[in-house]
Amino acid sequence: MRIGLLTEGGYPYVSGDARLWCDRLVRGLGQHEFDIYALSRSERQEDEGWVPLPPQVSRVRTAPLWTAEDDGVVYGRRARRRFAECYGDLAAVLCAGSGVTPSDEASVPEADRFASALYGLAELARDEGGLVGALRSETAVRALERACRAPGAVRAARDARVPDLLTVAAQLERALRPLSLDWYEDAGLGSVDLCHAASGGSAALPGLLAHHFCGVPLLVTEYGVRLRTHYLTATEASPAVRALLTAFHGRLAAEIYDRAAIVTPGNAHARRWQERCGAGREKLRTVYPGMEAAHFAEVGESPECADPHALVWVGRVEPAKDLVSLLHAFAEIRKEEPKTRLRIVGAPSGPEGAAYLGHCKALAAQLFPDEAEGPHAVGDNPVSFEEIGGPELPTLADAYAAGAVTVLSSVVEGFPISLVEAMFCGRATVSTDVGAVVEVIGGTGLVVPPRNPRALAESCVALLRDPERRTRLGAAARARALELFTVEQNIAAFHSTYLEIVSRTPVRRVALDETGAPLPFASPAEAHVPGRWTGRSARVVARGGPGWAAGPPVRATAPVPAREGA
């Protein structure tokens, strides 16, 4: 089959989210053909180029999400009226409420109104050749202002000022940029058998439009729910901006989940968020991300440990990882186990991460002055900050092999990749109870509350003093990781999902021969039978069949015996 893979800020670019699992998925499903439709997040990402693509990728189309030049489209009077009506309806829905719980009866009409406005804007962009200029116009800002001042608007929207309206209008223009793309013709997304969105939000929007215009089924995979990301990142915005953008992301997520054939969350934590946003349980299939276990096989199969007195932390250095609590917990650990060392392995994430790394180094120097065995020896700090690729830690597996216990101290976490890597290496773990940690660990490691250095210290000390328990937990963790989190299980799950969706989706494209004449038997016969097979009221009636077929069943009469001589 032909798959349209939709990405945002990831595959096929060298850097970005979801790059690795998309590449593994495409390479693992060599029997299928892939068309990549990628939205880039920055100019730097585009300059870095693409990863080498396998032969099953037949086409790649890209579009920048970080910028959009004015399309130069001049609307006529009728087009301007259509835009004002659709955008006004969209703004009115956002001002009416958050839309985070669209399952409520009162929000069903608002959800329908949001969908009508969204598809109305998409049809306008298709008819007129673009929507960028209109979304940046004064008409859009005025429509947003009228919606905020209208009776029934939420209090946060009524308090919006001009800078808030300009910010919201700019964010909506960025989020709705995929509406102006030329990807939705029959030769584009209309020619694929299935759209697979690698995330929600803007990445799933092209698949939503392909379903609307061409009837292409949509599969949505989310390892991190976009609405949750908005809650975590929009902390500095004003209440009005946060309320309106939260309403938009909530309504968009509900529409995506409603139109998608199947939604595959990456863990139970993401699944709960999707159910909260309106995803039906019958559509949800949990598919854990696949990781290469072979990279950690040598470390995982070797029982020995380089340093039985070392704790290892691996990840991106940023405030959400809460290394400050880890350092304070290590101060308590040193009181109980003076020989223990802490190795923090990772690079900072952006300018904020670099500043946080500097703060952690200063705190470590303050908590643990350099220790020397004598007056003429060089002091040594029990806390070290390292990066992968150095002489001591050339590979990621070497980092996990450097210690007896792997620690995760995050206060915010989605799917803990570093935890799964430690499990592949057969290491005992101590983690904070955030995100999908408990689901991943499954009883093969110790879990403590976040922001609790004392509990973190007590668990680490318990494992450092019990080598047999460490070995037992490490072996169980490796067995669990090999069962649930490998590339093979991930590819098999998506292959099965592809077949399930296509098997119950009718083929709606008309195949033509070389002369342009239709081929009536070019596509295999398919039927989508509504209802349940075992239901008493489920009856199959051919479309366009006789009227009597839709009536009540006719009870058969008893046969009349033939007369003699008849």
N, C-alpha and C positions, 0 to 999 in steps of 0.2 A: 504494500500500500504506500501511498504518498503522504508524508507527514509534514505539516507546516509548523516548525518549531519557533515559537515566539519568545524572545528574550529581551530583557532590559538591563543594560549595563553589565553584560556578561558575555557568554558565548556568542560569536567566535573570537571575541577580542582576547588579547593576551592576559589582561587584568580585568577583574570584575567578579561580581557575585555569581554563583551557580555555574561558573565556567567549567569546573572539573566534572561535576556530575552530568552536565549536558554533553560534554565530550565523551565521557564513558558510555552514556546512553546511545549516542549516535554510532559510536564504533562497535558497541555490542550488538546492535540491531542492523547488521549488514544486509539482511534480507529485505529491508525497507528502503525507500528513497526519501531523503529529507530536503526540504526547502527551508532555509534559515531566514527569518525576518527579525532583525536585531535593531533595537533602539540604544544608541550610545548615550553615555552620561556626561562626557566631557571631551574637549578637543584633545587633551593629552591621551585619553584612552584610544581615540581614533589614530593618533600618530604612532602609538605603540604597535599597531597592526594586529593581525589575526594569528591564531594558532594554526598549525598545519591541519588541513581538513581531509577527512577520509573520502574515498571515491563515491560513497553513497550520498554525499551532499551534492545535489545537482545545481543548486542556485542559492545565492546569498544576496539579500536586499537589506540595506541599512538606511537608517534615518536618524538624525541627531535629535535627541530629546532635550539637550542643554541649550539649544538655540533654535530659532525659527525666523527666517527672513520674511519680511512682508511680501505676501504673494502678489500684491498689486491688483487684486480683484476688486472691482468697483461694483457694488450691489445696486440694482435698480430699486424702484419703490416697492415692488412686491417682495423682493428678496429681503430688503431691510425690514419689512413688516413681519416676514416669517422669522427672521432672526430675533427680533424684539419679542415676539410671542414665545418662541422656544426658550430663549435665554431667560426671559421673565418667569416662565413656569419652573425652570431649573432653579433659579434663585429663590422662588417662593417655597419650593420644597425644602431647600436647605435652611431657610429661616423658620420653617415650621417645627423642626426638631432634629435630633441627632440621627435618627434612623438606624441606631445600633441594634435595636430589637424589631426588625421588620415583620416578625411573626404576629405582632399584635394586630387585631382586626382594624383598629383605627388607623394604622399606618399603611394598610393595603392600598387604598386609593392614592396615597402620596407616593407609594412605590410605583404604581402604574403611571402616575403623572411624571415622575422622574424618568422612567423609561421612555415615555412618549417624547419628552423634551430632549433626551439624549439622542434618540434615533432621528428626531426631527432635525437637530443640528447636523447629524451625520449625513442625512439626505440633502440638506441644504449645501453642505460642503461638496458633496458629490455633484450636485447640479450646477453649482456656480464655480467650481474649481478651487475652492479653498475657504478657510474659515479664520485664518490667523489675524488678518486685519480687523475683522468684525469682533473677535474676542478681545482685541486691544483697544477698541473704539470707546468713545465716551458713552455710546448707547449701552454698552455692557455695564459700565460703572453706574449709570443712572438706573438701569433696571435692577441692579443689585441694591442700590440705595432705596428704591421704592419698595422692594420686598422686605427690607429691614425695618422700614417705617410703617408697614401695613399692619392692620389689626390682626392679632393672633400670632405675631412673630415672637420668638422666644426672647427673654430679657437680654441675653448676651448680644443678640443681633440688633435689638433696639438701641443698645448702647454703642454701636459701631460708629466710629468717626471716619472722616475722609481718608486718613492714612490707612485705617483698617480696611476700608472698601477697596482702595488701590492694591493693597497687599493680597487680599482675597481674589480680586479680579486677575492679578498677575499669576497667582498659583493655579487658578482654574484654567487660564490660557495655557499654561505649561502642561497641565494634566490632560487637557483635551487636544493637544497637538496631533495625536494619532488620527483624529477625525479627518484631518486634511490630507492624509497620505493617499497615494494612488495605488494602494495594495489590494483593493477590493474588487478589481475587475475579474472577468472569467479566466484570464490568463495568469492571475496572481493567486491570492488566497482562495478564489473561487474554484481553482483547479485541484486543490488538495482533497484528500479523503478525510483528513482529521487535522484540527488545529490543537497543538499542545503548547499551552502557555507555561513558561518556566516559573512564573510568579503571578501574583495578582496585580491589581492596579493598572498602570499604563501598559504593561506587557500583555495583559489579558484583553485590553480594549480592542486591538485589531481582531482578535478571535471572536469577540462579541459582535463586531460589525460584520465579519465574514459569516457568522451564523445568521445575522439579520438580513443581509443582502443575498446570500447564496445558499443558506441552509446547511453550512458546513458544521458538523458537530465539534464541540469544544471540550477539551480536557484541561483542567487547571491543577497545577502542582504548586503547593506552597510549603516551604520550610520555615517561613516567617510571615505572619499575616500583616498586610500593609497597614491596616487600621492600628494594630498594636505598635508598629514602628512609628506611626504618626503620634501616638500618645507619648512615646518615649523621647522623640526628637523635637517636638514642638513646644517645649517647656517654656521658652522665653517669649513666645508670641502672646499678644493680648488676648483676653477672654473671648472677645468677639471673633478674632481670627481663628482661634482654636475651635470655637463652637461651629463656625460655618464650614471649615475644612474637615472637621470630624464628621459633620453631617454628610459632606460630599463623599468622603472615603467610605463611610458606612453604607450609603445608598448605592454607590458603585459596586461595593463588595456584594451586597445583597442581590443586585441585578446579575452580576457575573455568576454567582452560585446558582441563581434561579435558571439561567440559560445553559449552564454547563451540563453536559451529559454525565460526567463523573468528576469529582473533586478528590484529589489525593493529597491529604496533609502528610507532612513528613514525620509527625509525632502526635501523641495525644494532646499535648499542650496546644499545638496549632489547631487541632481538631476542635477543641473546646471553643476557641476563638471563632472558628468558622461556624459552628452551631449557634453561637451567640449572635453572629451576623446574619443568620437566616438560612444556612446551608442545611438541606434535608439530610437526615441520617442515612436514607436509602442511597444517596449519591456518594457518600464518603467511603474511601478506601485508604487506609493508612499504609503508606509505602515509605519505609525508612531509607535514608540516603545511603548509597553504596560507596564503600571505600576500599582501596587496594590493601588487602591483608598481607600480600606477599612482601611488601616493604618492611613489615614488622615481624615476619616469620622467624628470622634468626634469633631476634631478641626474645620473642615470645616462647620459643621452644627451648631456650637455655635457662635452666633454673637458677644459675648463679647471678649475683648482683654485684655491680662494680663497687658500690659503697653502701653497706647496710645502715649507715648512719646519716644518709642524705635524703632530704625532701626535694622534690622537683616540681616546679610550676612551669607550664608551657602554654603559650598563647600570645595574642596581641596585647600590648601594653596600652591600656586605656582606663579611665576612671571606673567604668562598669565592672572591671575585673577585681576591684577592691583589694589591691595589693597592700594598702595601708593596714587593713585588718589582718592580712596574712603576716605582715611584719610584726605587728603587736602580738599575734598568736605565737610567732616564732620566739619572741622574747620569753613567753611563758614556757615554751618547749625547752629552751636552753637551761631554764632553772631546774628542770627534771632530768634532761639528758644533755649534759654539757658538750658532748662530742658531736652533736647533730649539726649539720650544715644545710643551708637553703640555697638552691640553685634556681634562679629566675631566668628562664630562657624565652626570649621573644623580642621582637622589634616594636617600636612605638607605632601607633596608628595615627598619622597626621600630626599637625602642630599641637593639638590638644594632648595627644599621646606622648609626644616628646616632652612637653612641660610636665606631664604627670610622672614620666620616668625620672626626670630630674628631681622632682619632689620625693619620690620613693628612695632614690639614692641618698639624698640628704637625710631622710629619716633613718635609713639603715646605718649610715655613719654615726648618727646621734645615738641610736639604740645599742649599737654594737661597735664600740671603739676597736680599732685594730689590736688584735691580741698577739703578743710575742712571748716565746718561751723564756727568753732571757734579755738582759739589757743590750746585748749586741746583735740580737736577731731582728729580722724584718717582721713587722706586724702583719697579721692576716685577718681579714674580716670574714666571719662565718657566712655572710650573705654575698653571693656573687650574681652579677647581672651579665648574661651572655646572650649570644645570637647563634642561630644555626649556620654552619658553614665554617666555623673556626677550627683550629687544629684539634681541640679537645672534643668538640661536638660537630663532626662533619655532616651528619645526617640527622633527621628527625628521630629516627629510631635510637640513635646514640644518646639523644637527650633523655628519653624515657629510661634507657638502660643505666643512666648515671645515678639513679637513686632507688631506694627501697620503696618509697611511697610517693605517689603522684597526688598533688593537691590542686583543687579548683576552689577559688574563693569568691566567685562572681556574685554580684547582687542582681544582675540582669543577664539572662542567658536564653537563647532559643534552643537550638539543638547543639549540645556540647561536643564539638568535633574532637577537641583535645582529649576528652574523657574516653571516647571510643578508641582513639589511638593508643592511649594507655592500656585499655582493655586488650587490644590486639597484642600488646607487648607483655601481657600477663602480669601487670602491676596492680598491687592493691591501691585503692583510691580513697581519699577523703574529700567530699564535695559539699557545697552548700545546696540547700533545697530550693533551687530556682529553675524556671523553665522546664525542660524535659529531662532533668537530671535523674529524678527518681525512676522515670520510665526507662531510661537508658541503663542505669545501674541494675535495677531489678533484683536487689538483695545481694549483689556481689561486691559491695563496697559500703563504706560508712558515709552517712549523710547527716549534716548538721544545719541549724538555722543560719541564714545569712546575717552578716554584721554581728557575729558572735565569736570574737577571738578566743574566749575561754573554751567554748565547746569545740572549736576547731583544734585548739592545742591539746585538749584531753583526748580526742580521737587519734590525733597523730602520735601522741605518746603511747597510746594503747597498742597501735600497730608496730611502732618501733621496738617495743619491748616483747613482742610475740612473733618471732619469725615463722612459726608453723601456721599461725593464722594468716599472715601475709601471703604465704605460699598457697594456702587453700583458697583464699579470696581471689588471688591473681589467676589461678587456674580456672576457677568458675567464671571470672570475668572474661577471659580469653575464649572459653567455650561459648559464652553468650554472644560475644561480638561476632564470632565466626558463624553463628547460626542466624543472626538478624541483620548485620550491618555490612555485608559484603557486596561487591559490585554485582556478583552473579544473581543474588536474590533481588536486587533492585531492577536489573534488566529483565528478569523473568516476570516480575510483577507488572512492569509497564507493557511488556509484550502481550501479556494476558489482558490487560486493560484495553489496549488498542483493539484487539480482536473482539472484545466484548462490545465496545462502542460501535465499531463498524458493522458488526453482525446484526445490530438492531437499528441501524440507520439506513433508510432507503436511499438509493442512488438517484439523484435528481438532475444530473447533467445529461445532456443529449449528446451522444457520440456521433461523429460525422466521418464519412469516408473521404477519400482523396478528392472526390468531385464536389463535396459539400453536402451530399445527401445523408439523411439520418440513418443510423444503423440501429434498428429496434432491438436486436438481440446482442448488442455489444457488451452490455452490463448484465451480470448475473441477476436472476430474479430474487428480490428481497421484499420482505413485508414486515412492517412494524405493527404487531398486534397489541392494541391497548388492553389494559386490565390484567387480571390474573387468570392464568390457565385453569386453575382449580375453582375459580369462583362460580357460583351457580348462575349469576346473571351475565356472565361473560359469553357473548355471542359474536361470531365473526360474520360480518356481512360485507360482501364485495362492494367496493365503491362504485356507485352508478348502477347497482343491480336493481332488480325489480322491487317495487314497493311492498309486495306481499312478503318479501324475505325479512322485513323489519318488524313484522307483526308477531303475535304470540305463536308458539309452536303448535302445529296441528297434530292432535292425538290420532294415532293410527287406529283403524277399525278392525274388528276381528274378521278374518277371511271367511267368505261365504262358500260353502262346499258346492261344487258344480253338480247340477242335476244329471240323472241318468239320461242318456240320449241327447244331451246338449252338445 
